Each structure stands twice: as C-alpha cells, then as structure tokens.
C-alpha cells in the first residue's frame, strides 16, 4: 500500500471520529485533542 494511500485513510479516520464527537487518538504522533507534553509538565510544576 502506498504512503499517500495510508495517509488518506488516516485522514478519513480522523474526520469520521471528529464528526461523531469522539477525540482523535495519536496515530502517528500527538493529535490536536491531546495537550502538548511541554504544557503538561509546566502546569504540574
């Protein structure tokens, strides 16, 4: 399967999850639904 094809399906999954009101998991790195690690560490300090 080509890389472009896999990226296309990852994008489809993200759109469908958002339309259903679910948060998007970090598939290949953090998603916009997860706070950045740097902010988490700063908030807890």
PLY file of the C-alpha trace (Angstrom):
ply
format ascii 1.0
element vertex 45
property float x
property float y
property float z
element edge 44
property int vertex1
property int vertex2
end_header
0.00 0.00 0.00
1.42 3.41 -0.88
2.24 6.02 1.72
-0.24 8.50 0.21
-2.99 5.90 0.44
-2.26 5.23 4.12
-2.23 8.96 4.88
-5.58 9.30 3.11
-7.17 6.64 5.32
-5.64 8.12 8.47
-7.25 11.45 7.49
-10.59 9.75 6.89
-10.46 8.13 10.33
-9.73 11.48 11.97
-12.64 13.20 10.18
-15.13 10.45 10.99
-14.14 10.40 14.66
-14.47 14.19 14.94
-17.88 14.14 13.22
-19.06 11.57 15.77
-17.83 13.78 18.62
-15.01 11.45 19.64
-11.48 12.57 20.36
-8.86 11.62 17.82
-6.14 9.29 19.15
-2.49 9.93 18.49
-1.99 7.69 15.47
1.48 8.79 14.32
2.23 11.46 16.90
0.12 13.72 19.11
-3.28 14.90 17.89
-4.90 18.29 18.49
-7.10 16.64 21.13
-4.13 15.89 23.37
-2.29 18.68 25.19
1.40 19.02 24.30
3.76 17.36 26.78
5.61 20.62 27.47
2.41 22.30 28.67
1.56 19.33 30.89
4.97 19.45 32.58
4.74 23.24 33.07
1.23 23.02 34.55
2.25 20.34 37.06
5.39 22.21 38.24
0 1
1 2
2 3
3 4
4 5
5 6
6 7
7 8
8 9
9 10
10 11
11 12
12 13
13 14
14 15
15 16
16 17
17 18
18 19
19 20
20 21
21 22
22 23
23 24
24 25
25 26
26 27
27 28
28 29
29 30
30 31
31 32
32 33
33 34
34 35
35 36
36 37
37 38
38 39
39 40
40 41
41 42
42 43
43 44
